[in-house]
Amino acid sequence: MSNSQNSRSLPEQIAKWRWIAPIVILALAALYQLLLSALKGWVSSNFYDWLVIAIYGLSGGLVAWFALGWLSQKMAQQERTETELRAAHESLAETHRQLLAVHDIGREIASASDMQKVLELATRAPTQLAGAKGSTVITVDREQGRLKLDMAWGLSDEYLSTLRRRMQAGIPSARCLDCQPLAARLGGDCVLFGGMDELADKEGIQSLICLPLMRDKNCEGFINAYFPSPDGPPEEQVQLLNIVATEIAAALDSVRLRSNQKTTLYVIERLTQTEPELDDLLGQVLDITLAGWGVHSGAILLYNESEAAWHHWTQRGLADGPSHPYFELAVQLAEDARQSGQPILIPDLATYTTHTNGLRSAAAAPLFEGRELIGMLLMATQQVNFFQPHQSPFFGAIAHQAALALSNAQLHTQVQQMAILEERYRLSREMHDGLAQTLGSLGWHLDYLKTLLAKNDLETVTKELETGRHMVRDAYLDVREAIDGLRLPSDHSGDLNSALAECVAEFEGRSGIRATVEVDTQPVSLPAEMELQLLRIIQEALTNIRKHANASNVWVRLQYLERDNRLSLTIADDGVGFDPALPRGRGHLGMSTMRERAQSQNGELMVVTGPKQGTRITITLPLTKNQKQPVS
């Protein structure tokens, strides 16, 4: 700060000396003249002139020497100050750019509505904020005790293929969970670099950092950022990436919760198609609801309106019996929800009652059959602020579905109709995004041709007719794919291998893209719903390849993973891939739909892609013991 002040005062100091200098010079000249007059009688006339020159020359030289030295010192000080200011400005500009990037990513994370978008943002962040060579999102499979690759960006197909094979062979997750530096250099003992040093060096990778994705103080996975320098990014960039990783973890948790809650609605709705014993049905509804919200404590109380009494206590994680304090708390919550007629969600039970007995947050929703109260659905957890009032509409929807399952198992026919309507809606959405837009463009194109004909521009008309022919062909392909989607459930039920082969063959015939099918399993007996969702995923993936991939080859492989008792389906192409940073389009919507279909069957979907690297989609579905049987 002092250097800056001195630099700013320099012009003022020079201006000040400009007025003082003549007076000083005049005074010195008078002093010199007096001195010369005094010496004149003592010095001979031959040396007098030289004495005048010596006195004036020496004094003038000294004044000039000191003045120039002072100016030089001040100018050097000013230059240093300007250099420091420029460096500070550049540092502030870079920090501002990074903060803007963090803000933009944070805004996109907050608005992300599905898992696919969140994973795309997670892989994009290290390249945007820290200049990473590439990145991956790896999650921890705690049941299997190993790592799983979910998404990758910026890395070559060769590198990803090797990394994928190593993970499929089984990389223990304990090493990563116990890792303290969360950073590694090439040539070290990092399990993610193990056996891949030469390939990483070829890729231009010298180091990596791991950004943990935390959930309830547990590590769910990592964002792995690969860097071309051995030291990785500066510490301030690592801090920014950790901030983004925290937001990504929160977004993943939120999306996962929404997905689980939707699954809860779906599964409870399916329960209305069965007629189990009341105790079994209550237990199933409660288990499904608790799993959907990720909590372990809850209960269902039935209400007898004529007696104005609660009874039939079905609970999980709470001590059974009306004598226990939990029952008293449950009845208190149930009564408050009954009187309000709406769900109540309490973030902090300490503000609600002094007798929490270790529970910190709770929710209760009335179960209505029409206008008649038939019961109460309750949930509780030891995590404070878990339930929030804004979740009330969704909780009410779950309670409504639970009431339907409890009160009316005869809605089986209506549920089937809802499934049909849902598929019709999906079909209408696909036709709107594909066929309707193509036909709209075709109408505009015909108007354009009419204008060209009016101008007698036959050469342009000939060219545009070819474009119109391609548009009509695209519309025809959209219609054919929609028709195939409608007939898949009935034409191929119970024979997945044949359905897969026929679906791929029809795709090759329609698109002209060479398609190869490899089936590495005997015919498998799958539930009709699982088979349908798997075929829908294949159809959606092939449609995306035809429309967006610009591919020459497609490979489809179906295999049975005996060790994990899982069915694996891989669809790969050699097309252009896609960039997660681009605006969301039809391809992104299709990818999210495929992921939702896989998750509805407790399966997983992994996407690996990059510009000019093609796209590989892998779906794995868990099988029960009696599902891995050859079909006779």
C-alpha positions as semicolon CSV with decimal commas, in nm:
position;residue;x (nm);y (nm);z (nm)
1;M;0,000;0,000;0,000
2;S;0,291;0,243;0,082
3;N;0,446;0,181;-0,261
4;S;0,120;0,271;-0,424
5;Q;0,092;0,594;-0,223
6;N;0,451;0,695;-0,307
7;S;0,385;0,628;-0,676
8;R;0,075;0,844;-0,671
9;S;0,258;1,134;-0,494
10;L;0,552;1,143;-0,739
11;P;0,395;1,398;-0,983
12;E;0,304;1,619;-0,687
13;Q;0,659;1,602;-0,553
14;I;0,805;1,696;-0,895
15;A;0,557;1,986;-0,927
16;K;0,653;2,106;-0,581
17;W;1,025;2,099;-0,660
18;R;0,958;2,284;-0,985
19;W;0,873;2,594;-0,778
20;I;1,145;2,546;-0,516
21;A;1,430;2,467;-0,760
22;P;1,473;2,827;-0,903
23;I;1,495;2,973;-0,552
24;V;1,746;2,710;-0,442
25;I;1,953;2,759;-0,759
26;L;1,947;3,138;-0,716
27;A;2,057;3,103;-0,353
28;L;2,338;2,867;-0,447
29;A;2,452;3,100;-0,726
30;A;2,464;3,392;-0,480
31;L;2,651;3,175;-0,228
32;Y;2,901;3,069;-0,496
33;Q;2,945;3,427;-0,607
34;L;3,022;3,539;-0,251
35;L;3,265;3,249;-0,218
36;L;3,439;3,343;-0,542
37;S;3,458;3,706;-0,442
38;A;3,624;3,606;-0,118
39;L;3,873;3,381;-0,299
40;K;3,948;3,627;-0,577
41;G;4,214;3,806;-0,373
42;W;4,379;3,477;-0,285
43;V;4,389;3,315;-0,628
44;S;4,591;3,435;-0,921
45;S;4,403;3,550;-1,226
46;N;4,535;3,251;-1,426
47;F;4,357;3,001;-1,199
48;Y;4,049;3,209;-1,117
49;D;3,858;3,117;-1,430
50;W;3,932;2,745;-1,375
51;L;3,819;2,778;-1,015
52;V;3,481;2,920;-1,129
53;I;3,435;2,637;-1,375
54;A;3,531;2,374;-1,115
55;I;3,296;2,509;-0,848
56;Y;2,995;2,550;-1,076
57;G;3,063;2,222;-1,264
58;L;3,111;2,014;-0,949
59;S;2,809;2,154;-0,767
60;G;2,584;2,130;-1,076
61;G;2,698;1,773;-1,142
62;L;2,628;1,670;-0,783
63;V;2,280;1,826;-0,793
64;A;2,201;1,654;-1,123
65;W;2,339;1,321;-0,990
66;F;2,124;1,332;-0,676
67;A;1,815;1,450;-0,867
68;L;1,842;1,177;-1,130
69;G;1,908;0,916;-0,862
70;W;1,595;1,024;-0,675
71;L;1,388;1,011;-0,995
72;S;1,530;0,669;-1,084
73;Q;1,439;0,534;-0,741
74;K;1,087;0,671;-0,765
75;M;1,033;0,536;-1,119
76;A;1,159;0,189;-1,022
77;Q;0,926;0,193;-0,723
78;Q;0,637;0,291;-0,951
79;E;0,718;0,012;-1,197
80;R;0,723;-0,244;-0,915
81;T;0,388;-0,118;-0,791
82;E;0,236;-0,139;-1,140
83;T;0,369;-0,493;-1,183
84;E;0,218;-0,597;-0,850
85;L;-0,114;-0,436;-0,944
86;R;-0,121;-0,614;-1,281
87;A;-0,047;-0,947;-1,116
88;A;-0,317;-0,885;-0,857
89;H;-0,565;-0,788;-1,130
90;E;-0,488;-1,102;-1,331
91;S;-0,527;-1,314;-1,017
92;L;-0,859;-1,150;-0,936
93;A;-0,977;-1,193;-1,296
94;E;-0,890;-1,564;-1,288
95;T;-1,060;-1,607;-0,951
96;H;-1,367;-1,425;-1,085
97;R;-1,376;-1,652;-1,390
98;Q;-1,354;-1,961;-1,174
99;L;-1,623;-1,836;-0,937
100;L;-1,851;-1,762;-1,233
101;A;-1,790;-2,114;-1,363
102;V;-1,869;-2,257;-1,018
103;H;-2,185;-2,045;-1,007
104;D;-2,297;-2,164;-1,351
105;I;-2,230;-2,528;-1,266
106;G;-2,405;-2,487;-0,931
107;R;-2,710;-2,340;-1,104
108;E;-2,721;-2,631;-1,348
109;I;-2,680;-2,878;-1,063
110;A;-2,969;-2,719;-0,875
111;S;-3,195;-2,747;-1,181
112;A;-3,091;-3,101;-1,278
113;S;-3,392;-3,332;-1,278
114;D;-3,236;-3,671;-1,347
115;M;-2,929;-3,878;-1,267
116;Q;-2,793;-3,857;-1,623
117;K;-2,768;-3,477;-1,614
118;V;-2,603;-3,473;-1,269
119;L;-2,340;-3,727;-1,381
120;E;-2,271;-3,521;-1,694
121;L;-2,213;-3,210;-1,482
122;A;-1,986;-3,408;-1,249
123;T;-1,761;-3,519;-1,535
124;R;-1,759;-3,174;-1,693
125;A;-1,661;-2,978;-1,381
126;P;-1,287;-3,074;-1,356
127;T;-1,220;-2,985;-1,719
128;Q;-1,398;-2,650;-1,685
129;L;-1,262;-2,540;-1,350
130;A;-0,912;-2,687;-1,335
131;G;-0,811;-2,776;-1,692
132;A;-0,819;-3,150;-1,630
133;K;-0,725;-3,385;-1,913
134;G;-1,035;-3,594;-1,845
135;S;-1,254;-3,719;-1,564
136;T;-1,462;-4,013;-1,446
137;V;-1,736;-4,071;-1,192
138;I;-1,677;-4,390;-0,995
139;T;-1,923;-4,516;-0,733
140;V;-1,867;-4,765;-0,454
141;D;-2,057;-5,093;-0,459
142;R;-2,048;-5,171;-0,088
143;E;-2,223;-5,505;-0,124
144;Q;-1,961;-5,633;-0,369
145;G;-1,681;-5,430;-0,209
146;R;-1,554;-5,288;-0,536
147;L;-1,564;-4,983;-0,763
148;K;-1,803;-4,920;-1,052
149;L;-1,751;-4,680;-1,346
150;D;-2,063;-4,470;-1,409
151;M;-1,953;-4,191;-1,644
152;A;-1,639;-4,072;-1,821
153;W;-1,533;-3,768;-2,021
154;G;-1,225;-3,662;-2,217
155;L;-1,039;-3,995;-2,204
156;S;-0,960;-4,214;-2,503
157;D;-1,157;-4,527;-2,582
158;E;-0,844;-4,737;-2,530
159;Y;-0,787;-4,597;-2,182
160;L;-1,151;-4,636;-2,081
161;S;-1,171;-4,989;-2,219
162;T;-0,870;-5,090;-2,008
163;L;-1,007;-4,918;-1,699
164;R;-1,348;-5,078;-1,751
165;R;-1,196;-5,426;-1,783
166;R;-0,999;-5,375;-1,460
167;M;-1,313;-5,266;-1,276
168;Q;-1,516;-5,555;-1,412
169;A;-1,240;-5,786;-1,291
170;G;-1,284;-5,622;-0,950
171;I;-1,094;-5,327;-0,800
172;P;-1,137;-5,337;-0,420
173;S;-1,310;-5,025;-0,293
174;A;-1,140;-5,039;0,050
175;R;-0,818;-4,887;-0,088
176;C;-1,001;-4,579;-0,215
177;L;-1,221;-4,545;0,093
178;D;-0,914;-4,557;0,321
179;C;-0,702;-4,327;0,102
180;Q;-0,603;-4,009;0,284
181;P;-0,416;-3,797;0,026
182;L;-0,691;-3,853;-0,234
183;A;-0,427;-3,772;-0,493
184;A;-0,168;-3,975;-0,679
185;R;0,115;-3,940;-0,926
186;L;0,183;-4,172;-1,213
187;G;0,413;-4,451;-1,100
188;G;0,275;-4,462;-0,746
189;D;0,062;-4,730;-0,583
190;C;-0,282;-4,586;-0,672
191;V;-0,522;-4,868;-0,768
192;L;-0,669;-4,653;-1,046
193;F;-0,324;-4,633;-1,211
194;G;-0,227;-4,994;-1,136
195;G;-0,097;-5,161;-1,449
196;M;-0,190;-4,859;-1,661
197;D;0,119;-4,636;-1,621
198;E;0,235;-4,673;-1,980
199;L;-0,111;-4,613;-2,119
200;A;-0,164;-4,312;-1,892
201;D;0,170;-4,162;-1,998
202;K;0,066;-4,210;-2,360
203;E;-0,260;-4,036;-2,279
204;G;-0,071;-3,736;-2,136
205;I;-0,179;-3,810;-1,778
206;Q;0,069;-3,761;-1,494
207;S;-0,151;-3,733;-1,186
208;L;-0,505;-3,754;-1,055
209;I;-0,709;-3,624;-0,766
210;C;-1,018;-3,789;-0,617
211;L;-1,309;-3,575;-0,500
212;P;-1,526;-3,777;-0,259
213;L;-1,905;-3,777;-0,298
214;M;-2,034;-3,792;0,058
215;R;-2,377;-3,899;0,180
216;D;-2,460;-3,898;0,549
217;K;-2,085;-3,898;0,634
218;N;-2,037;-4,202;0,410
219;C;-1,843;-4,194;0,085
220;E;-2,068;-4,303;-0,204
221;G;-1,806;-4,255;-0,475
222;F;-1,553;-4,020;-0,633
223;I;-1,510;-3,770;-0,911
224;N;-1,166;-3,859;-1,049
225;A;-0,987;-3,577;-1,231
226;Y;-0,681;-3,662;-1,446
227;F;-0,413;-3,394;-1,500
228;P;-0,117;-3,358;-1,741
229;S;0,118;-3,226;-1,471
230;P;0,265;-3,436;-1,186
231;D;0,160;-3,177;-0,924
232;G;-0,200;-3,149;-1,038
233;P;-0,397;-2,824;-1,005
234;P;-0,328;-2,541;-0,757
235;E;-0,479;-2,572;-0,411
236;E;-0,742;-2,303;-0,475
237;Q;-0,873;-2,497;-0,775
238;V;-0,889;-2,815;-0,566
239;Q;-1,098;-2,624;-0,314
240;L;-1,337;-2,512;-0,588
241;L;-1,366;-2,870;-0,714
242;N;-1,443;-2,990;-0,361
243;I;-1,722;-2,732;-0,338
244;V;-1,868;-2,857;-0,666
245;A;-1,829;-3,219;-0,550
246;T;-2,032;-3,136;-0,238
247;E;-2,309;-2,989;-0,455
248;I;-2,293;-3,288;-0,688
249;A;-2,328;-3,527;-0,392
250;A;-2,631;-3,334;-0,267
251;A;-2,786;-3,334;-0,615
252;L;-2,726;-3,708;-0,655
253;D;-2,887;-3,768;-0,317
254;S;-3,186;-3,553;-0,414
255;V;-3,227;-3,719;-0,755
256;R;-3,184;-4,063;-0,598
257;L;-3,449;-3,982;-0,339
258;R;-3,692;-3,857;-0,605
259;S;-3,627;-4,167;-0,812
260;N;-3,679;-4,392;-0,511
261;Q;-3,998;-4,210;-0,423
262;K;-4,128;-4,252;-0,777
263;T;-4,039;-4,619;-0,757
264;T;-4,227;-4,633;-0,428
265;L;-4,536;-4,496;-0,597
266;Y;-4,498;-4,744;-0,879
267;V;-4,443;-5,049;-0,655
268;I;-4,725;-4,961;-0,416
269;E;-4,950;-4,916;-0,714
270;R;-4,854;-5,263;-0,830
271;L;-4,958;-5,401;-0,490
272;T;-5,317;-5,312;-0,574
273;Q;-5,308;-5,595;-0,830
274;T;-5,260;-5,857;-0,556
275;E;-5,473;-5,976;-0,266
276;P;-5,240;-6,084;0,017
277;E;-5,337;-6,113;0,380
278;L;-5,382;-5,779;0,555
279;D;-5,072;-5,821;0,774
280;D;-4,857;-5,908;0,474
281;L;-4,995;-5,618;0,272
282;L;-4,933;-5,370;0,556
283;G;-4,576;-5,497;0,592
284;Q;-4,510;-5,473;0,220
285;V;-4,648;-5,119;0,195
286;L;-4,442;-5,007;0,495
287;D;-4,120;-5,172;0,373
288;I;-4,156;-5,019;0,026
289;T;-4,225;-4,671;0,164
290;L;-3,933;-4,677;0,409
291;A;-3,695;-4,803;0,138
292;G;-3,812;-4,530;-0,099
293;W;-3,733;-4,256;0,153
294;G;-3,417;-4,421;0,282
295;V;-3,526;-4,441;0,649
296;H;-3,550;-4,739;0,882
297;S;-3,828;-4,652;1,127
298;G;-4,197;-4,630;1,056
299;A;-4,542;-4,767;1,123
300;I;-4,894;-4,807;0,985
301;L;-5,191;-4,763;1,218
302;L;-5,544;-4,851;1,110
303;Y;-5,830;-4,635;1,230
304;N;-6,178;-4,750;1,337
305;E;-6,399;-4,449;1,281
306;S;-6,700;-4,593;1,469
307;E;-6,486;-4,649;1,777
308;A;-6,261;-4,345;1,716
309;A;-5,964;-4,569;1,801
310;W;-5,628;-4,662;1,650
311;H;-5,532;-5,026;1,625
312;H;-5,332;-5,281;1,421
313;W;-4,983;-5,145;1,489
314;T;-4,749;-5,259;1,207
315;Q;-4,401;-5,121;1,260
316;R;-4,038;-5,135;1,150
317;G;-3,755;-5,010;1,368
318;L;-3,988;-4,917;1,652
319;A;-4,057;-5,125;1,963
320;D;-4,384;-5,312;1,924
321;G;-4,679;-5,266;2,157
322;P;-4,896;-4,976;2,281
323;S;-4,703;-4,957;2,607
324;H;-4,387;-4,831;2,441
325;P;-4,320;-4,452;2,424
326;Y;-4,286;-4,476;2,046
327;F;-4,651;-4,579;2,026
328;E;-4,753;-4,273;2,226
329;L;-4,554;-4,049;1,989
330;A;-4,704;-4,226;1,687
331;V;-5,059;-4,176;1,814
332;Q;-4,988;-3,810;1,887
333;L;-4,863;-3,760;1,529
334;A;-5,155;-3,959;1,390
335;E;-5,410;-3,753;1,581
336;D;-5,260;-3,423;1,461
337;A;-5,256;-3,546;1,100
338;R;-5,614;-3,678;1,137
339;Q;-5,741;-3,343;1,263
340;S;-5,562;-3,148;0,988
341;G;-5,664;-3,400;0,721
342;Q;-5,326;-3,347;0,553
343;P;-4,972;-3,485;0,583
344;I;-4,753;-3,325;0,848
345;L;-4,375;-3,327;0,817
346;I;-4,170;-3,219;1,119
347;P;-3,804;-3,130;1,050
348;D;-3,707;-3,123;1,421
349;L;-3,913;-3,323;1,671
350;A;-3,758;-3,124;1,957
351;T;-3,985;-2,834;1,854
352;Y;-4,287;-3,066;1,855
353;T;-4,253;-3,268;2,176
354;T;-4,009;-3,314;2,459
355;H;-4,044;-3,694;2,443
356;T;-3,858;-3,776;2,121
357;N;-3,684;-4,091;2,253
358;G;-3,389;-4,041;2,019
359;L;-3,595;-3,966;1,706
360;R;-3,516;-3,631;1,543
361;S;-3,750;-3,592;1,243
362;A;-4,087;-3,747;1,156
363;A;-4,375;-3,746;0,910
364;A;-4,734;-3,866;0,916
365;A;-4,991;-3,891;0,635
366;P;-5,357;-3,993;0,663
367;L;-5,483;-4,283;0,450
368;F;-5,822;-4,201;0,302
369;E;-6,072;-4,417;0,118
370;G;-6,276;-4,147;-0,042
371;R;-6,353;-3,922;0,253
372;E;-6,323;-4,196;0,511
373;L;-6,003;-4,220;0,716
374;I;-5,881;-4,579;0,721
375;G;-5,534;-4,542;0,870
376;M;-5,212;-4,347;0,912
377;L;-4,868;-4,389;0,756
378;L;-4,578;-4,273;0,976
379;M;-4,202;-4,246;0,927
380;A;-3,926;-4,131;1,163
381;T;-3,550;-4,098;1,160
382;Q;-3,266;-3,999;1,390
383;Q;-3,143;-3,743;1,135
384;V;-3,264;-3,392;1,209
385;N;-3,425;-3,185;0,928
386;F;-3,474;-3,498;0,716
387;F;-3,844;-3,439;0,649
388;Q;-3,936;-3,095;0,518
389;P;-4,280;-2,934;0,466
390;H;-4,223;-2,891;0,091
391;Q;-4,223;-3,272;0,058
392;S;-4,583;-3,286;0,175
393;P;-4,745;-3,320;-0,171
394;F;-4,527;-3,616;-0,265
395;F;-4,573;-3,782;0,072
396;G;-4,946;-3,733;0,035
397;A;-4,933;-3,901;-0,306
398;I;-4,755;-4,202;-0,154
399;A;-5,012;-4,216;0,126
400;H;-5,288;-4,206;-0,132
401;Q;-5,136;-4,502;-0,318
402;A;-5,091;-4,689;0,008
403;A;-5,458;-4,629;0,091
404;L;-5,557;-4,767;-0,245
405;A;-5,347;-5,078;-0,189
406;L;-5,501;-5,131;0,153
407;S;-5,861;-5,048;0,069
408;N;-5,924;-5,173;-0,281
409;A;-5,730;-5,457;-0,441
410;Q;-5,997;-5,474;-0,710
411;L;-5,836;-5,182;-0,895
412;H;-5,628;-5,429;-1,097
413;T;-5,810;-5,353;-1,419
414;Q;-5,776;-4,977;-1,373
415;V;-5,404;-5,009;-1,299
416;Q;-5,360;-5,201;-1,625
417;Q;-5,536;-4,916;-1,805
418;M;-5,300;-4,668;-1,637
419;A;-5,002;-4,867;-1,763
420;I;-5,149;-4,855;-2,113
421;L;-5,203;-4,479;-2,085
422;E;-4,849;-4,431;-1,960
423;E;-4,710;-4,619;-2,260
424;R;-4,937;-4,423;-2,491
425;Y;-4,809;-4,102;-2,335
426;R;-4,452;-4,217;-2,387
427;L;-4,535;-4,306;-2,746
428;S;-4,709;-3,972;-2,804
429;R;-4,406;-3,792;-2,661
430;E;-4,173;-3,985;-2,890
431;M;-4,397;-3,915;-3,191
432;H;-4,412;-3,546;-3,095
433;D;-4,034;-3,524;-3,067
434;G;-3,978;-3,721;-3,387
435;L;-4,264;-3,770;-3,632
436;A;-4,459;-3,454;-3,554
437;Q;-4,154;-3,233;-3,591
438;T;-4,050;-3,410;-3,912
439;L;-4,396;-3,366;-4,064
440;G;-4,401;-3,001;-3,958
441;S;-4,065;-2,947;-4,127
442;L;-4,191;-3,134;-4,433
443;G;-4,491;-2,900;-4,458
444;W;-4,262;-2,600;-4,445
445;H;-4,040;-2,764;-4,706
446;L;-4,333;-2,815;-4,945
447;D;-4,422;-2,446;-4,911
448;Y;-4,063;-2,364;-4,994
449;L;-4,077;-2,591;-5,304
450;K;-4,396;-2,416;-5,413
451;T;-4,216;-2,081;-5,390
452;L;-3,924;-2,216;-5,593
453;L;-4,158;-2,349;-5,861
454;A;-4,325;-2,009;-5,883
455;K;-3,980;-1,865;-5,949
456;N;-3,910;-2,142;-6,204
457;D;-3,590;-2,229;-6,012
458;L;-3,586;-2,591;-6,126
459;E;-3,225;-2,655;-6,030
460;T;-3,288;-2,569;-5,665
461;V;-3,617;-2,761;-5,673
462;T;-3,428;-3,075;-5,780
463;K;-3,188;-3,040;-5,486
464;E;-3,462;-2,968;-5,235
465;L;-3,668;-3,266;-5,356
466;E;-3,381;-3,491;-5,246
467;T;-3,389;-3,325;-4,903
468;G;-3,764;-3,381;-4,887
469;R;-3,717;-3,745;-4,979
470;H;-3,484;-3,789;-4,680
471;M;-3,736;-3,617;-4,453
472;V;-4,012;-3,852;-4,566
473;R;-3,780;-4,149;-4,509
474;D;-3,709;-4,027;-4,154
475;A;-4,081;-3,994;-4,087
476;Y;-4,137;-4,347;-4,219
477;L;-3,863;-4,482;-3,993
478;D;-4,017;-4,306;-3,691
479;V;-4,354;-4,464;-3,767
480;R;-4,202;-4,809;-3,815
481;E;-4,016;-4,783;-3,484
482;A;-4,336;-4,676;-3,308
483;I;-4,523;-4,972;-3,457
484;D;-4,246;-5,210;-3,355
485;G;-4,259;-5,069;-3,003
486;L;-4,632;-5,140;-2,984
487;R;-4,605;-5,502;-3,091
488;L;-4,294;-5,600;-2,891
489;P;-4,475;-5,708;-2,573
490;S;-4,704;-5,961;-2,738
491;D;-4,491;-6,085;-3,025
492;H;-4,181;-6,180;-2,826
493;S;-4,298;-6,250;-2,474
494;G;-4,078;-6,511;-2,305
495;D;-3,810;-6,525;-2,576
496;L;-3,566;-6,240;-2,520
497;N;-3,293;-6,378;-2,749
498;S;-3,524;-6,401;-3,051
499;A;-3,677;-6,063;-2,980
500;L;-3,332;-5,907;-2,955
501;A;-3,213;-6,063;-3,281
502;E;-3,525;-5,953;-3,467
503;C;-3,512;-5,600;-3,325
504;V;-3,149;-5,554;-3,432
505;A;-3,212;-5,708;-3,775
506;E;-3,502;-5,470;-3,838
507;F;-3,284;-5,178;-3,728
508;E;-3,011;-5,279;-3,975
509;G;-3,265;-5,309;-4,254
510;R;-3,422;-4,972;-4,184
511;S;-3,110;-4,768;-4,114
512;G;-2,848;-4,930;-4,336
513;I;-2,607;-4,934;-4,041
514;R;-2,419;-5,263;-4,002
515;A;-2,536;-5,427;-3,677
516;T;-2,375;-5,726;-3,506
517;V;-2,548;-5,930;-3,235
518;E;-2,363;-6,152;-2,989
519;V;-2,565;-6,359;-2,743
520;D;-2,346;-6,517;-2,476
521;T;-2,619;-6,695;-2,280
522;Q;-2,889;-6,954;-2,312
523;P;-3,246;-6,824;-2,338
524;V;-3,341;-6,680;-2,001
525;S;-3,686;-6,684;-1,845
526;L;-3,747;-6,324;-1,735
527;P;-4,051;-6,156;-1,584
528;A;-4,263;-5,998;-1,856
529;E;-4,207;-5,649;-1,717
530;M;-3,828;-5,689;-1,710
531;E;-3,821;-5,828;-2,064
532;L;-4,039;-5,543;-2,187
533;Q;-3,823;-5,272;-2,025
534;L;-3,506;-5,431;-2,163
535;L;-3,645;-5,437;-2,516
536;R;-3,762;-5,077;-2,478
537;I;-3,408;-4,976;-2,377
538;I;-3,265;-5,153;-2,684
539;Q;-3,518;-4,984;-2,909
540;E;-3,449;-4,640;-2,760
541;A;-3,071;-4,686;-2,789
542;L;-3,091;-4,797;-3,153
543;T;-3,322;-4,506;-3,236
544;N;-3,072;-4,261;-3,082
545;I;-2,790;-4,419;-3,284
546;R;-2,986;-4,387;-3,609
547;K;-3,080;-4,025;-3,545
548;H;-2,776;-3,881;-3,375
549;A;-2,466;-4,104;-3,384
550;N;-2,372;-4,090;-3,756
551;A;-2,234;-4,439;-3,700
552;S;-2,124;-4,707;-3,950
553;N;-2,134;-5,003;-3,711
554;V;-2,335;-5,110;-3,410
555;W;-2,250;-5,396;-3,173
556;V;-2,508;-5,551;-2,939
557;R;-2,404;-5,809;-2,683
558;L;-2,619;-5,998;-2,434
559;Q;-2,436;-6,199;-2,171
560;Y;-2,496;-6,367;-1,837
561;L;-2,259;-6,273;-1,553
562;E;-2,265;-6,595;-1,354
563;R;-2,067;-6,474;-1,053
564;D;-2,307;-6,186;-0,986
565;N;-2,617;-6,360;-1,127
566;R;-2,678;-6,062;-1,353
567;L;-2,782;-6,013;-1,712
568;S;-2,565;-5,764;-1,905
569;L;-2,663;-5,589;-2,227
570;T;-2,415;-5,369;-2,415
571;I;-2,500;-5,145;-2,713
572;A;-2,197;-4,976;-2,871
573;D;-2,142;-4,772;-3,188
574;D;-1,853;-4,608;-3,369
575;G;-2,031;-4,276;-3,415
576;V;-1,954;-3,921;-3,311
577;G;-2,040;-3,965;-2,944
578;F;-2,189;-3,668;-2,763
579;D;-2,068;-3,376;-2,554
580;P;-2,234;-3,341;-2,211
581;A;-2,165;-2,966;-2,227
582;L;-2,405;-2,918;-2,520
583;P;-2,768;-2,816;-2,452
584;R;-3,005;-3,099;-2,368
585;G;-3,182;-3,246;-2,667
586;R;-3,375;-3,554;-2,770
587;G;-3,069;-3,776;-2,716
588;H;-3,040;-3,666;-2,354
589;L;-3,411;-3,729;-2,298
590;G;-3,377;-4,079;-2,444
591;M;-3,074;-4,149;-2,224
592;S;-3,266;-4,046;-1,912
593;T;-3,561;-4,261;-2,016
594;M;-3,334;-4,563;-2,059
595;R;-3,177;-4,505;-1,718
596;E;-3,523;-4,482;-1,558
597;R;-3,630;-4,806;-1,726
598;A;-3,319;-4,985;-1,598
599;Q;-3,364;-4,851;-1,245
600;S;-3,730;-4,958;-1,244
601;Q;-3,599;-5,317;-1,259
602;N;-3,331;-5,254;-0,993
603;G;-3,074;-5,243;-1,271
604;E;-2,792;-5,006;-1,362
605;L;-2,705;-4,816;-1,677
606;M;-2,353;-4,697;-1,754
607;V;-2,264;-4,460;-2,038
608;V;-1,914;-4,405;-2,174
609;T;-1,871;-4,155;-2,455
610;G;-1,668;-3,866;-2,589
611;P;-1,629;-3,665;-2,910
612;K;-1,541;-3,896;-3,201
613;Q;-1,517;-4,190;-2,957
614;G;-1,857;-4,344;-3,017
615;T;-2,093;-4,434;-2,736
616;R;-2,115;-4,747;-2,524
617;I;-2,423;-4,816;-2,310
618;T;-2,414;-5,106;-2,064
619;I;-2,724;-5,224;-1,877
620;T;-2,699;-5,482;-1,599
621;L;-3,010;-5,637;-1,443
622;P;-3,012;-5,857;-1,132
623;L;-3,170;-6,202;-1,167
624;T;-3,329;-6,416;-0,903
625;K;-3,210;-6,772;-0,861
626;N;-3,497;-6,919;-1,058
627;Q;-3,459;-6,679;-1,351
628;K;-3,131;-6,823;-1,489
629;Q;-3,298;-7,124;-1,649
630;P;-3,302;-7,232;-2,013
631;V;-3,637;-7,193;-2,177
632;S;-3,758;-7,533;-2,298
